[in-house]
Amino acid sequence: MKPMIIIAVILIALGVVALAYQGISYTTREKVVDLGPLKLTADNTRTIPLPPIVGAVALVGGVALLVIARKRS
């Protein structure tokens, strides 16, 4: 496969995933209390939002790249 087609397929897949999930969540653990043998931690869930425009741009860019690669071959 040509590199352009591979990049186009990856962009399309990333665009679909970004539109479906609209954010990346992760969990961090931090110490709340640390007094000798007593240790308490708290789990914090945070989300990095992905605007739908990011997914749409990746999807459209992938489709455009795929069309350009097909026309060249």
Secondary structure by P-SEA (a helix, b strand, c coil): ccaaaaaaaaaaaaaaaaaaccbbbbbbbbbccccccbbbbbbbbbbbcccaaaaaaaaaaaaaaaaaaaaac
